[in-house]
Amino acid sequence: MDGNNLRTVVDKDTVNTTYHQLIENPEVKAGLAFLEADNEQTAKEQIHLTSIPAPSFKEYDRGEFMKKQFILYGLEDVKTDSEGNIIGIRRGTESSPRLVISAHQDTVFPEGTDTKATIKNGKIYAPGISDDGRGLAVLLTLLRSLNHSQIQTVGDLVFVATVGEEGLGDLRGVKALFEQDKAIDGFISIEPGTPEEIIYLATGSYRYHVTFKGPGGHSFGAFGTPSAVHAMGRAIAKLADMRVPFEPKTTFTVGTVTGGTSINTIAADATMSLDLRSSSYEELNKLKKVALSHIYSAVEEENSRWNTNSISVDIHQVGDRPAGEQSEEATIVQAAKAAVKAIGLTATLEGPSSTDSNVPISLGIPAVTLGGGGNYGQVHTLNEYFDPKDAFLGAERILLTCLGLVGVHHVTQPLIK
């Protein structure tokens, strides 16, 4: 869906005027200066947050820390929702617009991973320190900045620490957020990234666990019995030959395979994981149809090869991330670009990605994913690192984006309606 279908696009002159007024406002200047001065404290908090393990589906402890901080910094109606999201509101002078600013609690690392940080040559090394320890830390420095500068917004800022963004979490937190709250006017997700980066397109995906089953048997004594592994092999070969469009970018992969019991056993079971992606719902659904037909065809061929029907397949969908698009001229994209310019940098529009913003974009609600600042690398590995040098620029850009969208009392009117 196109987010502009449901929203009025503000002209560029209005956006430029808004940001000129914001950047000249003494309270906004104080807020930006605070973020720079708070850079070291933000990094320390980022280290502490990362040290609290939070695998997908086991985010409770990290969520409790965020909840206490939300209360400490004066958010209203702080709560843990039914899915585990931590939500708090910084109220504006009016009841609308309502802008969500979020980061995700969960990491890709399994329970038991050592997430305590080490520092080498100014870089902080820890699994999850960037993704999304940085995003959570930015939420908290923004709150401190708003309180310090006493900025009063027109619309509400809804701070959310979501659950289930990674992997098989399948965006469960943000999906629940939009199921429960129908009055959200805009959405910002904070992920690892430079202050210049703007993600405004959503890559959707379908994910499956595909299990082939058969009678199995001894490789010599039961020869002639169809093999679950062979059926899976046929399926993988067919999937590997699929043709997909370059634009919109559409992809597929068989990510993992398991099965069988020994080298001299005809496999009774075999399982593969399948990932299908596209920024277009139409192409994603076309790919799904073709991929599933290949899997069923592979079963038929393995059974036909041995003149039986003893091989079966179970296709279990384990992921459904919605796709979506919005214009480069969407108001929320213009605001993010103007905020980058206001801090002296040049914005870059990134290609489609899969983040919490997928859900609102698919619903026609303006949304962007913005980088939290700082240099980073080796994300999703045990060697993940974050360099906090000048990382405050990411927080500054996000603050300005938020203020432009919801408006500042007696200074600017909200850009989102």
KOLRO-275974 format. One line per 2 residues: number of its first residue (from 1); for each residue x, y, z of N, C-alpha, C. Coordinates in steps of 0.05 Angstrom, whole numbers. Layout:
BEGIN
NUM> X/Y/Z/X/Y/Z/X/Y/Z | ...
# end
This chain:
BEGIN
1> 17/-24/0/0/0/0/17/25/0 | 7/47/-10/21/72/-10/11/89/13
3> 30/96/32/22/111/55/9/138/49 | 15/149/25/3/174/18/-27/172/10
5> -36/148/6/-65/144/0/-82/154/23 | -72/153/48/-88/160/71/-79/186/84
7> -59/200/73/-48/223/86/-44/246/66 | -47/270/75/-41/294/59/-11/298/58
9> -1/302/34/28/307/30/32/337/33 | 50/345/51/56/373/56/76/382/36
11> 73/407/26/92/417/5/119/422/18 | 140/422/1/167/425/10/173/452/24
13> 160/473/14/164/499/26/155/499/56 | 132/486/61/123/484/89/142/468/106
15> 153/447/95/173/431/110/198/447/115 | 208/461/95/232/477/99/228/500/119
17> 205/512/118/199/534/137/197/523/165 | 184/500/168/182/487/194/209/482/206
19> 228/471/191/254/464/201/272/488/206 | 268/509/191/282/534/196/273/545/224
21> 247/544/229/237/554/254/246/537/278 | 247/511/273/255/493/295/285/497/302
23> 302/498/282/330/500/287/338/526/300 | 321/547/297/327/573/309/314/576/337
25> 298/557/345/284/559/370/303/553/394 | 304/570/414/323/565/437/319/539/451
27> 295/530/455/290/505/469/300/481/452 | 294/483/426/304/461/409/334/461/408
29> 347/484/407/376/486/408/386/473/434 | 372/478/456/381/467/482/378/437/481
31> 357/427/469/353/398/467/375/384/450 | 383/397/428/404/386/412/431/387/427
33> 436/409/440/461/411/455/462/390/477 | 440/384/490/439/364/510/447/337/499
35> 436/330/475/442/304/463/472/301/459 | 485/322/450/514/321/446/529/317/473
37> 520/332/493/533/330/519/527/302/532 | 505/290/524/496/264/536/508/240/522
39> 525/245/502/534/223/485/548/201/501 | 565/208/520/580/188/536/560/173/554
41> 542/187/566/522/173/583/505/154/567 | 498/163/543/481/145/526/496/120/519
43> 522/122/514/538/98/508/540/79/532 | 542/91/556/543/75/581/516/60/584
45> 495/74/579/468/61/582/465/40/561 | 475/45/537/474/25/515/489/-1/524
47> 512/2/537/526/-21/547/510/-36/567 | 498/-21/585/482/-35/606/458/-49/594
49> 444/-36/576/421/-49/563/429/-75/548 | 452/-73/534/461/-97/519/468/-120/538
51> 477/-113/562/485/-134/581/461/-150/591 | 437/-140/588/413/-154/596/404/-172/573
53> 406/-198/576/400/-216/553/370/-213/545 | 366/-214/518/338/-210/509/334/-225/482
55> 338/-252/482/331/-266/458/301/-262/451 | 294/-265/426/266/-263/418/250/-282/435
57> 227/-273/445/208/-287/462/217/-288/491 | 241/-276/497/251/-276/525/262/-248/531
59> 246/-228/526/254/-200/529/247/-188/556 | 235/-204/574/222/-193/598/241/-176/615
61> 265/-185/620/284/-170/638/291/-143/626 | 298/-144/600/305/-118/587/281/-100/587
63> 257/-111/582/233/-95/582/228/-82/609 | 233/-97/631/229/-85/658/248/-61/662
65> 272/-63/652/290/-40/655/280/-16/639 | 271/-21/615/260/1/599/235/13/612
67> 219/-4/624/195/6/637/202/24/660 | 221/17/676/230/33/699/241/60/689
69> 256/60/667/266/85/657/244/103/646 | 225/91/632/202/107/622/188/121/645
71> 184/107/667/171/119/690/189/140/702 | 215/134/705/233/153/716/234/180/701
73> 232/178/675/233/202/658/206/215/653 | 186/206/668/161/221/669/140/214/648
75> 143/192/633/123/185/614/97/177/629 | 75/181/616/49/175/628/38/148/617
77> 21/136/633/7/111/625/27/90/617 | 50/88/631/70/68/624/59/40/629
79> 62/22/610/50/-5/613/66/-25/597 | 62/-50/604/70/-73/588/45/-84/575
81> 44/-84/548/20/-94/535/19/-124/535 | -1/-135/523/-6/-164/523/16/-180/509
83> 31/-167/491/52/-181/476/79/-177/489 | 82/-157/507/107/-152/520/120/-126/513
85> 107/-110/494/117/-84/488/116/-66/513 | 135/-48/516/135/-28/537/127/-1/524
87> 106/11/535/94/35/522/90/57/542 | 98/81/535/93/104/552/88/129/534
89> 74/148/545/65/171/529/77/197/540 | 88/214/523/95/241/530/75/259/516
91> 56/269/532/33/283/520/40/310/510 | 26/317/488/28/344/477/5/362/486
93> 4/385/475/-17/404/483/-44/396/471 | -43/380/450/-68/370/437/-66/340/435
95> -89/328/429/-91/299/429/-80/286/404 | -75/303/383/-64/292/358/-46/313/346
97> -28/303/328/-24/276/320/-10/259/341 | -10/233/337/4/214/355/25/200/339
99> 50/205/348/73/194/334/87/173/352 | 90/149/342/105/128/357/134/130/350
101> 151/130/370/180/127/366/189/103/381 | 202/84/366/206/58/377/234/47/372
103> 241/27/387/265/10/383/258/-18/393 | 271/-38/383/264/-65/391/282/-76/413
105> 270/-91/431/285/-103/454/300/-127/447 | 291/-143/428/302/-170/424/327/-170/407
107> 343/-191/411/367/-196/395/365/-223/381 | 383/-228/363/383/-254/349/398/-275/364
109> 411/-268/386/429/-287/400/414/-304/420 | 421/-330/420/406/-349/437/412/-345/467
111> 395/-356/483/398/-355/512/426/-367/519 | 440/-353/537/466/-362/546/489/-348/533
113> 483/-332/512/504/-316/499/515/-295/518 | 541/-292/519/553/-271/536/551/-244/522
115> 535/-226/533/530/-200/520/544/-177/536 | 562/-184/553/577/-163/567/597/-150/549
117> 601/-124/551/617/-109/531/646/-109/539 | 663/-107/518/691/-100/521/697/-76/503
119> 716/-60/511/722/-36/496/751/-37/486 | 754/-34/460/781/-34/447/783/-11/428
121> 803/6/432/808/28/415/783/46/410 | 768/49/432/745/67/431/720/53/421
123> 722/29/410/698/14/401/688/-4/422 | 661/-6/424/648/-24/443/641/-49/429
125> 650/-72/439/644/-98/427/625/-114/446 | 603/-122/434/584/-139/449/562/-148/430
127> 553/-173/431/531/-182/414/506/-165/420 | 495/-152/400/471/-135/403/476/-107/411
129> 502/-98/413/508/-71/422/496/-50/402 | 496/-57/377/484/-39/357/455/-45/351
131> 449/-71/349/422/-80/340/409/-96/362 | 393/-83/380/385/-56/377/390/-41/403
133> 414/-48/416/421/-33/440/423/-4/435 | 432/4/411/433/32/404/406/45/403
135> 387/31/390/360/43/388/347/48/415 | 350/28/433/338/32/460/351/54/475
137> 378/56/473/392/78/486/384/105/475 | 379/107/449/370/132/437/343/140/448
139> 324/121/452/299/128/464/302/143/490 | 321/133/506/325/144/533/339/171/533
141> 359/175/515/371/201/513/352/222/502 | 334/214/484/314/232/474/296/242/497
143> 288/224/514/271/231/537/286/251/555 | 311/245/561/327/264/578/329/291/565
145> 333/291/539/336/317/524/310/333/525 | 287/319/520/262/333/520/256/345/548
147> 262/330/569/258/339/596/276/362/603 | 302/360/595/321/381/601/313/408/587
149> 306/406/562/300/430/547/271/440/551 | 254/424/564/226/430/569/211/436/543
151> 218/422/522/203/425/497/175/413/501 | 155/429/493/128/420/494/117/416/466
153> 111/391/459/102/385/432/72/391/430 | 62/393/406/33/396/401/20/369/402
155> 31/349/387/20/322/388/34/305/409 | 23/281/412/35/262/432/58/247/419
157> 79/243/436/100/225/429/96/199/445 | 93/177/431/88/151/444/114/135/441
159> 128/131/464/153/116/464/146/86/468 | 159/69/451/153/41/452/179/25/449
161> 183/6/467/204/-14/464/191/-40/456 | 193/-47/431/178/-70/420/192/-97/426
163> 177/-118/423/188/-145/424/185/-158/397 | 201/-180/393/196/-197/370/202/-185/343
165> 222/-167/341/228/-156/314/245/-175/298 | 263/-190/312/282/-206/299/271/-234/291
167> 282/-245/269/278/-273/262/249/-282/264 | 246/-305/278/219/-317/281/201/-301/301
169> 212/-280/312/194/-261/327/173/-250/308 | 180/-248/282/160/-242/261/145/-216/266
171> 159/-196/277/147/-170/282/122/-172/300 | 122/-191/318/98/-196/335/91/-172/352
173> 112/-157/362/107/-135/379/93/-112/365 | 104/-104/342/93/-82/327/66/-89/315
175> 62/-114/308/36/-123/298/15/-119/320 | 22/-127/344/3/-124/367/-2/-95/373
177> 18/-78/370/15/-50/375/-6/-38/357 | -5/-44/332/-24/-33/313/-52/-46/314
179> -53/-71/324/-79/-83/329/-93/-70/352 | -77/-62/372/-89/-51/397/-94/-21/395
181> -79/-6/378/-81/23/377/-87/32/349 | -111/41/345/-119/50/318/-116/80/313
183> -103/94/332/-102/123/330/-73/133/325 | -56/116/315/-28/123/309/-27/137/282
185> -15/161/282/-13/177/257/14/175/243 | 34/165/257/60/163/245/78/145/262
187> 100/135/251/116/115/265/145/119/257 | 163/118/276/192/119/272/204/95/287
189> 220/79/272/235/57/285/264/65/284 | 278/60/306/307/66/308/323/39/306
191> 341/38/286/358/15/282/387/24/279 | 406/5/277/433/14/272/434/29/245
193> 450/50/244/452/65/219/464/93/224 | 473/105/203/485/131/205/463/152/206
195> 470/177/214/450/198/215/438/205/188 | 451/197/167/441/205/140/420/185/129
197> 419/161/139/403/140/127/373/142/133 | 357/137/113/328/136/116/317/112/101
199> 304/94/116/290/71/103/260/77/103 | 248/76/79/220/83/77/204/63/61
201> 218/41/52/205/20/37/207/-6/53 | 187/-23/52/185/-47/69/187/-72/53
203> 207/-88/59/210/-115/46/193/-135/62 | 175/-147/48/158/-168/61/171/-195/58
205> 162/-214/74/173/-241/72/153/-261/81 | 154/-285/69/141/-309/79/163/-329/86
207> 160/-342/109/180/-361/118/165/-388/125 | 178/-409/117/166/-436/121/186/-456/132
209> 176/-474/149/190/-499/156/176/-520/139 | 191/-534/122/179/-554/104/191/-581/112
211> 173/-600/120/182/-626/129/171/-648/111 | 190/-663/100/183/-686/83/185/-712/100
213> 165/-729/96/164/-754/113/159/-778/95 | 172/-800/103/168/-825/89/172/-849/108
215> 171/-873/97/174/-897/115/202/-902/124 | 222/-893/109/250/-898/117/257/-928/114
217> 282/-934/119/291/-962/118/321/-964/114 | 330/-990/113/359/-995/109/366/-988/80
219> 390/-976/77/397/-966/50/400/-989/30 | 406/-1013/39/409/-1036/21/385/-1054/22
221> 377/-1061/46/355/-1080/49/328/-1069/40 | 324/-1043/44/299/-1031/37/301/-1014/12
223> 322/-1019/-4/325/-1002/-28/300/-1005/-46 | 292/-982/-56/267/-980/-71/246/-964/-55
225> 251/-960/-30/234/-943/-13/242/-914/-18 | 223/-896/-23/230/-868/-29/242/-854/-4
227> 259/-835/-9/273/-822/13/263/-793/17 | 259/-786/42/251/-759/48/272/-739/40
229> 298/-747/44/320/-729/36/320/-725/6 | 316/-746/-9/316/-744/-38/293/-726/-47
231> 270/-729/-35/247/-711/-42/254/-682/-36 | 267/-677/-13/276/-650/-7/296/-640/-27
233> 315/-657/-35/334/-650/-55/322/-641/-81 | 302/-657/-90/287/-649/-114/275/-621/-111
235> 263/-617/-88/250/-591/-83/270/-568/-84 | 293/-572/-70/314/-551/-70/324/-545/-98
237> 327/-566/-114/337/-561/-142/317/-544/-157 | 291/-550/-154/270/-535/-168/270/-506/-158
239> 272/-502/-131/271/-475/-120/295/-459/-130 | 319/-472/-131/343/-458/-139/341/-448/-168
241> 324/-460/-185/322/-451/-212/299/-430/-217 | 286/-422/-195/265/-402/-198/276/-376/-209
243> 261/-362/-226/268/-336/-236/251/-314/-222 | 265/-293/-213/251/-272/-199/259/-245/-211
245> 242/-225/-208/248/-198/-219/271/-184/-204 | 287/-169/-219/307/-152/-206/294/-128/-192
247> 273/-118/-204/259/-95/-193/229/-100/-196 | 212/-100/-175/221/-97/-147/238/-121/-138
249> 258/-115/-122/276/-136/-113/261/-159/-99 | 265/-183/-109/251/-206/-99/271/-229/-96
251> 271/-242/-73/292/-262/-68/281/-287/-55 | 298/-308/-55/290/-333/-42/315/-347/-32
253> 313/-363/-11/335/-380/-3/324/-403/14 | 337/-426/12/334/-448/31/356/-444/51
255> 349/-436/75/369/-428/95/382/-450/111 | 366/-470/118/376/-493/133/364/-519/123
257> 379/-541/127/368/-567/120/377/-587/142 | 359/-605/149/365/-626/168/350/-651/159
259> 359/-675/170/344/-699/164/362/-724/163 | 348/-746/163/362/-772/162/374/-780/189
261> 382/-805/191/394/-814/217/422/-825/214 | 429/-835/190/456/-845/186/462/-848/156
263> 487/-853/149/494/-854/121/482/-878/107 | 476/-899/122/465/-923/109/435/-927/116
265> 421/-905/119/392/-906/124/378/-889/103 | 357/-900/92/339/-885/75/323/-866/93
267> 325/-840/89/315/-821/108/284/-822/110 | 275/-823/135/246/-823/140/236/-794/143
269> 254/-775/148/245/-747/150/267/-728/142 | 260/-705/133/279/-684/125/264/-657/126
271> 278/-637/136/265/-611/140/283/-589/128 | 271/-570/115/286/-547/106/270/-521/113
273> 285/-499/116/273/-474/121/274/-457/96 | 253/-444/89/251/-429/64/243/-400/69
275> 258/-382/58/253/-353/61/248/-341/34 | 225/-328/32/217/-314/7/213/-284/14
277> 224/-266/-3/222/-237/3/217/-221/-22 | 203/-198/-17/199/-178/-38/188/-153/-26
279> 193/-130/-38/181/-105/-29/153/-102/-41 | 146/-120/-59/120/-119/-72/103/-143/-63
281> 79/-138/-53/61/-159/-45/54/-177/-68 | 50/-164/-92/43/-179/-115/64/-199/-123
283> 89/-190/-124/111/-208/-131/116/-229/-109 | 113/-221/-84/117/-240/-62/96/-263/-64
285> 72/-256/-70/51/-277/-72/55/-294/-97 | 65/-282/-119/71/-298/-142/93/-319/-136
287> 114/-309/-122/136/-326/-114/127/-349/-96 | 110/-342/-77/99/-362/-59/85/-384/-74
289> 68/-376/-93/53/-396/-109/71/-415/-124 | 92/-404/-136/111/-420/-152/127/-438/-133
291> 137/-427/-111/154/-443/-93/138/-466/-81 | 114/-462/-72/98/-484/-61/92/-505/-81
293> 86/-496/-106/80/-516/-127/105/-534/-132 | 129/-522/-131/153/-538/-135/157/-558/-113
295> 150/-551/-89/153/-570/-66/134/-594/-70 | 109/-588/-76/90/-610/-81/97/-627/-105
297> 108/-614/-126/117/-629/-149/140/-647/-143 | 158/-638/-125/181/-655/-118/172/-680/-103
299> 151/-678/-87/140/-701/-73/128/-721/-93 | 113/-710/-112/101/-727/-133/123/-742/-149
301> 145/-728/-155/166/-740/-171/180/-762/-156 | 185/-757/-130/199/-778/-114/181/-802/-111
303> 155/-798/-106/137/-821/-105/135/-835/-131 | 134/-820/-153/131/-832/-180/156/-849/-187
305> 179/-838/-178/204/-852/-184/204/-881/-173 | 190/-885/-151/190/-912/-138/162/-924/-138
307> 144/-912/-154/117/-923/-158/103/-927/-132 | 102/-906/-115/89/-907/-89/77/-879/-83
309> 64/-877/-61/54/-851/-52/61/-847/-22 | 83/-859/-14/89/-859/15/104/-834/25
311> 114/-817/7/126/-792/16/104/-770/18 | 104/-756/40/85/-734/44/101/-709/53
313> 89/-686/52/102/-662/60/83/-645/77 | 95/-632/98/80/-613/115/94/-586/112
315> 79/-566/103/89/-539/99/78/-521/121 | 95/-513/139/86/-497/162/97/-469/160
317> 79/-450/157/88/-422/155/95/-411/183 | 120/-400/185/130/-391/210/136/-361/210
319> 131/-348/187/137/-319/185/120/-306/164 | 109/-282/170/93/-267/151/98/-237/157
321> 117/-226/144/124/-197/147/112/-182/124 | 95/-163/129/82/-149/107/101/-131/91
323> 95/-129/65/110/-111/47/95/-85/44 | 109/-64/35/95/-39/30/113/-18/18
325> 101/2/5/116/24/-7/102/50/0 | 118/71/-1/108/98/1/125/116/-15
327> 115/139/-23/130/157/-41/154/170/-27 | 174/177/-43/196/193/-33/186/220/-23
329> 163/228/-34/152/255/-27/134/253/-3 | 130/230/9/113/228/33/123/248/54
331> 105/259/69/112/280/89/133/270/109 | 130/245/118/149/235/138/177/231/126
333> 179/225/101/205/223/88/217/251/84 | 200/270/76/210/298/73/220/308/100
335> 206/303/121/214/312/148/240/300/156 | 244/274/151/269/261/158/292/272/142
337> 288/278/117/309/290/100/315/318/110 | 295/334/117/300/361/126/315/361/153
339> 309/341/169/323/339/195/353/333/191 | 359/316/171/387/311/165/401/336/156
341> 388/351/138/399/376/128/404/396/150 | 386/397/170/387/416/192/412/412/209
343> 423/387/210/447/382/226/472/382/208 | 469/391/183/492/395/166/501/371/150
345> 483/352/146/490/328/131/472/325/107 | 477/305/90/461/300/66/447/273/69
347> 421/273/66/405/249/70/410/229/47 | 408/204/54/409/182/34/384/165/38
349> 370/160/16/347/142/17/356/114/12 | 352/96/31/361/69/29/341/52/14
351> 349/28/5/331/10/-8/313/-3/12 | 294/-20/3/275/-32/21/289/-51/41
353> 277/-52/64/288/-69/86/265/-80/102 | 272/-98/121/252/-110/138/257/-101/166
355> 239/-84/176/241/-73/203/213/-70/215 | 211/-60/239/184/-56/251/167/-37/234
357> 179/-20/217/164/-2/201/148/-16/179 | 154/-42/174/138/-56/154/108/-55/160
359> 102/-58/185/73/-61/192/58/-35/186 | 67/-12/197/52/13/191/52/20/161
361> 75/16/147/75/22/118/55/5/104 | 52/-21/111/33/-38/98/4/-29/103
363> 0/-15/126/-27/-6/133/-33/22/122 | -14/34/108/-18/61/97/-12/83/118
365> 2/76/139/9/96/159/38/105/155 | 43/131/153/71/140/148/91/129/168
367> 113/119/158/133/107/176/160/108/163 | 181/111/179/208/109/170/225/95/191
369> 246/83/182/266/72/201/291/88/198 | 301/98/220/323/117/221/347/106/236
371> 371/112/227/395/103/241/400/118/267 | 408/104/288/412/116/314/439/130/316
373> 455/130/295/481/144/296/504/126/305 | 528/136/300/552/121/308/560/102/286
375> 585/93/287/596/74/268/592/46/280 | 586/26/264/580/-1/274/587/-21/254
377> 588/-46/262/594/-68/243/591/-95/256 | 593/-116/239/591/-144/247/565/-150/261
379> 543/-136/253/517/-140/265/508/-169/262 | 495/-179/282/485/-207/284/508/-227/286
381> 532/-218/295/554/-237/300/564/-232/329 | 580/-250/339/591/-247/366/612/-224/367
383> 620/-215/343/640/-193/342/627/-166/336 | 601/-164/340/587/-139/335/600/-116/351
385> 602/-93/338/615/-70/352/600/-44/347 | 605/-24/364/594/2/361/615/23/369
387> 618/43/352/636/65/358/619/90/365 | 620/100/390/602/121/398/612/149/389
389> 634/151/375/644/178/367/623/192/349 | 615/216/358/595/232/344/568/218/340
391> 562/198/356/537/183/353/513/200/359 | 517/222/374/495/240/381/481/251/357
393> 495/252/334/483/263/310/458/247/301 | 459/221/306/436/205/300/412/212/317
395> 418/216/343/396/224/362/386/252/355 | 403/270/347/395/297/339/376/296/315
397> 383/280/295/366/278/271/339/266/279 | 339/247/296/313/234/304/296/254/320
399> 308/268/338/293/289/354/280/309/335 | 296/319/316/285/339/297/263/328/280
401> 266/303/271/245/290/255/219/289/271 | 221/280/296/198/278/313/185/305/317
403> 201/325/323/189/352/329/176/364/305 | 187/360/281/174/370/257/148/357/252
405> 146/331/258/122/316/252/99/322/271 | 106/325/297/84/330/317/81/359/324
407> 100/376/316/98/405/322/108/412/350 | 116/437/353/125/447/379/107/471/387
409> 96/470/411/77/490/420/88/518/417 | 72/535/404/79/564/399/103/567/380
411> 111/546/367/134/548/348/126/538/321 | 117/513/318/110/502/292/85/485/295
413> 71/482/273/48/464/271/57/436/262 | 42/416/270/50/389/261/50/386/231
415> 69/371/220/70/365/192/52/342/185 | 49/322/203/30/300/197/3/308/208
417> -17/301/193/-45/308/201/-61/284/209
# end
